[in-house]
Amino acid sequence: MPHLNKGTHKVATPSIIKNIREILLPIHLIKLPTFLKAVQPTPIHPYLLLYTDSGKRYLPLVGGNCWTVGRNEDNNFVITDRWISRNHAMLQVTETGEFYLIDLGSRNGSFINGRRVSIPVTLRNADRVTFGQTELEFHAPSSRVAIDQNNPDQGDTSTLHVRRLMSVMVVDIRSFTVLTRQLDESLLSTLIGTWFAEVGKIIREHGSWVDKYIGDAVMAIWFHRHQGVSNDETLHILQAISALHKATDKLSNRYELPFPLRIGTGLNTGYAMVGNTGSGDRPDYTAIGDTVNAAFRLETSTKQLGLDIALGESTYSYLLNLGKPEQGFEQHIVHLKGYEKPTITYAGTYDDLDKFIETYNKPSLDTESVED
């Protein structure tokens, strides 16, 4: 059932609850909590629209950044359709205001406009979304998602045309195309849906969010102050990469796969613009620039090097503040696509990364390596 997020919440009165039940949600399909914020869809609030015999019902997508759908009571939207799995799917909005539908390995699948979802797919205004035999419509009337006043953690990092210092991480599933040919659709959907859900959770736990889903890859961004990257920030990013690797290994061992599930990681630090790269009624707020492009190319270079992680020069310089990264990350010269000159990168394995984190002398951590 829809649950309340942590933070400040107003207690709805019985009359408000009654009105919400009548206006927003079908009682026989969607179960409500005892208390619910009095939020109705407005031109700035995205929502799911469900058609019932008694008329239109609205499921507002507010108060958080992800909403789960399924038969279990722990879902945000509990739908008692027997064709829907206990934990069927998840809708997630990134800090850039883009909505994604992620199937969580449901038995009967999730569909957008009649096409089954196996990897995260961007939702567009008026898309038809089907779970089991329940069909809804996704609506995002505003070109951008309004920041919930009761969810200040969302921040305002998507300001138009702002130059920011950031670390960009790109994680890609190895041999994904081969995997799609060798696994049946149901198992592939379960595997990939679970992986993307785990990735999103880990990245959020380490201070970032998923900025983009690109096929079988994920891009995440950590924003830093202009003065530089602190030791704590650097460590959190490294720990996130390590956790992603461990989660992938664990998931790989859970299923009978033709080969182990593996990921490659590119990490780059530098300045980039945060702005609108879309057009018309479909703006796309994201980070753009050489820092972002290089992160994708560095991830690709790990395949050429036969290693797991490739770091940009600037990222590596911040690792020097933590210890001796040269013990695990060796310098390589690579030719990145789209770059005329050879690029220096520092690459290693996930084992190298874990050893570096383990040998880091935490008591001497200078949590503020740059001045405020």
N, C-alpha and C positions, 0 to 999 in steps of 0.2 A: 504494500500500500504506500501511497506517497508519504515520505517521512520528512520531518523537519530537519534542516541543516543546522549545524552548530552556529551559535551566534544569538543575536537579539531577535526575538519573534513576538509579535503581538498575539494575544489570545483572542480568538474570534468569539463573538457572542453567539448564542443559539440561533438568533434571527439571521445572522450572517451565514452561519453554517447551513441553515435551511435554504437561503437564497443561492448559495454556492452549489448545493446539491441539485437544485432545480435548474440552474443555469449552465453549470460547467460539466458535470460528469454524470453518466448513466449509472444509477445506483446498482442495477443488476449486473453490470459488467465491471465497473471500476470502483474499488472499495476506498473509502475515505477514512482518514484518521479522525480522532476525536476533535482535534483542533487543527485548523487550517488557516493560513493567512488569507485575507480577503483580497485575492489578486484575480482580476478578470482580464482576458485578453484585450489588449489595446493595440493601436497601430504600431507601438514600439515593442510589443511582447510577442515573440514567436509562440506557436501553439500547434497541437495536433487536433484535427477536426474529425469527429466520429459521427457518422450518420446512423440514427436509430429510428425505430418506428414512431417514436414520440418527438422526433426532430433532431436538430444538430446539437452535439455536445462538444464542449471545448476542454482540452487538456493543456493547460498553460505550462510552458517550458520556462519557468522562472525560479529564482532562489538557489541556483547552483550551476554546475557546469556539466553534469551528466545525469541521465534519467534511465532507469532500467525498466524493461517490460517483461512480464511473465506471469505464471500462475502462482508462484510462491508469494507468501505474505511479505517477504522482505524486499520486494520490488517497489519502485516508485509508482508504477501503474500496474495494478493487479488485474488481469483480464482472465475471466473464467471461461475461456474458449478451450475445449479439450484438445484442439489441434495446436495449441500454443505450449511450448516447453516451460518447465518450471522457471528457468532463467533464460529467456528467449533472445533478447536483443538489448542494445544500449544505444541511446542517442547522446552524443557528446558535442559540446560547443567549445571551440578553442578560444584563446584570448583574442584572436583576430576576428571573432564573430562568425566563424564558419561552422556549420553543423555537419556532423557525420553520423551515419547509421552503421553500427557494428553488430553483426550477428554473433551471438555468444555460443555458437555450436548447436543451434536448435535442430530438432529432428526434422521438422517440416519446412525449415528455411524462413528467411526474411526476404521480401521482394520490394524493389522500387520500380514503379511503372511496369510491373510484370516481369522484371529481370531479377534473378536470384542474386543475393549479395554474398560474396565469399570473402571479400576484403573490404575495409572501410570505404564507404562511398559518400561523396558530398551530397547533401540534401539541398534541393532548390525549391523555391516557392511553388506551391501547388503540386508537388510530387505526391503520387499515390504510394502509400506504404502499406504492405500487407504482412501481417503476422498470423500464421495459421489460416483461418478463414475470416479473420477480422481485418477489414480494410479501413485505413484512415488517410487523411490528407495532411501534409506538412505545410504550414504557412509561416512565413517570416515577413510580415508586412513592411518592416523597416529594413533599410539597407544595412544597418548595423544593429547589433544586439545592445539594448540598453543595459547599463551596469546596475545591478540590483543594489538599492540603497542598503539592504541588510546583508550584503555580501561584499564588503570592502576589499577582500583579498583579490578580487578580480583586477583592481587597479585600473590605470589608464595607459597601459603600455602600448596601445594601438593608435596613439596620436598620429595624425597625418604628417608625413614628411619630417620625421625627427631622426637625427643621426645619433645612434646609440652604440656604446661599446657592448658587445655581446659574445657569448660562446655558442656556437651552432653545432649541434650533434646530429649526425645522420646515421641511422641504423638500418641495415638492409638484410633481408633473409637470403641466404646463399642458395643457389640452384632452385629458386622458387618455381620457375617454369617447368623444370623436370619434375618437381614434386606434384604440380597440378596434373601432369600426364599420368602419374603412377598411383595417385590416390583417388578413391571414389569421392564424389561431390560432398557427401555427408561428412565423411571423416575430414576432408580438407577444410570444410566450413567450421567444424568443431575445433580443429587444430589452430587454424589461423585466427578465428574469432577469439579463442582463449588467449592466444599470444598477444594480439593487439590490446585486449583488455588488461592483461598483466603489464604490458609496456606502459600504457597510460597511467596505471596505478603507481608504478615504480617512479616514473618521471615526476609525477605530482608530489610524491613523498620526498623527492630530492630537490624541491624548489623550482620546478619548471612546469611546462605543460606541452602537450603535443601541438605544435604549430601547423604541421601538415602531415597528411597521409598521402603518400605517392606510391600507388600500387602496393608492393610488398615492403615498402620502406617507410620509415617514420623520421620526421625532423622535429627536433626540440630546441628551444632557445633559452638561455640564461642571460638576463640583462645584468650589467655591472655598472658601477659608478664610473664617471669619466676618469677618475684618478688611477684606476686599474682594477685588477681582480684580486680579492683577498685570498688568503690561504684556505679559509673555510669554504669559500665558493669553489675553489679549484678541487678541494677534497670531495665536496658533495657531488660534483660532476663525475669524478673518477669512480666514486662509490656507486653512482647511478649506472654507469657502464658495466661495472662488475656485477651489480644486481641483475641487470638485463641479461647478461651472459648466463648467470646461474639459473635464472628463471627459464631461459630457453633450453638449457640442458635438462632441467627437471621436466619440462613439458615434453621434450623429445623422448625421454625414458618412459613417459606415461602411455605412449601409443606405439603400435607396431608400424614403424616407418621403413621405407626401403633404404634409407640412409639417415644418419643423425642430423637433426635440425641445427644449423649453424647460422651465426650472424656476423656481419662485418661492421666496423664503426669508423666513421670519420669525425674528427673534432677540430674545429678551427675557431680562433678568437680574433676579433678585430672589430672595426666600425662598419656599420651598415645602416641603410635607411629603412625606417619603418613607415610604410605608406600604402596608398591604394594602387594596386596593380591591375585592377579590373576596369570595367567600362560599363556605361549604360546603367541598367537597373541591377547589375550583378557585380558590385565592387568586391575586391578581394584584398583585404588588409593583411599584409604580411611583411616580413623582412626581405629586402632585396639588396644585391650588391655582390662584390667580389668575395667578401667573407663567407657569404652563404654558398655561392657557386663553388668555391674552393672546398668547402666541407663535403659537398657531394662528390667532387672529383677525388678527394682524399679517401673517401670510403671505397670508391672504385679501385683506387690504387692498391688497396690491401689484397685484392685478388691477384694483381701482378706480382706483388711481393711475397705472396703465400703466407701473409700474417693476418692478425685480427683487427688491429687498431692502427690508424695513421693519424698523427697529430701535426697541426700546422706549427710553423716556427714560433709564432707568438704564444700559442698554447703551451708549447714545450718550455718557453722561457719562464712561465709562471710555475711550472712543475719544479724548476730549479730551486724555488723558494721552499719546497717541501722536503727536498733531500737530494738524492743522486739518481735521477731518472735514467742517466746513461747506462746504469746497470741493467736496465730492462728494455729501454727504448733506444734503438740504434739509428744513426743517421742514414738516410737513403736519398738518392737523387731520382726523382720520378718525372715523367713527362705527362702532365695533366692535359686532358682534352680541352682545347680552347685556349691554351696558354702557349705562347711562343717560346718562352724560356723554360729551362728545366726548373723544377721546384724542389726545395729541400723539405723533407718530411722526417719525422721520427716515429718509427713503427715498432710494434712488438705484439706479443700474444696476450691473451687474457690471463694466463698464468703469470706472465711478467707484470701485468698490472696489479694482480692480487699480491704478489711479493712486494711490489713497491709500496702499496697501501699498508701492508703488514709491518714493513720495516720503518715506516714513517714514525718519527719520534713525537707522538702526540703531546706529551707534557710540555714540549718546547714550542708548541703551535702558537704562532703569532696571529691571533684571530683578526688582527687589523694590520695587514702588511702594507696597506696604503692609508694615508691619513684622510680623515673626514674632510 
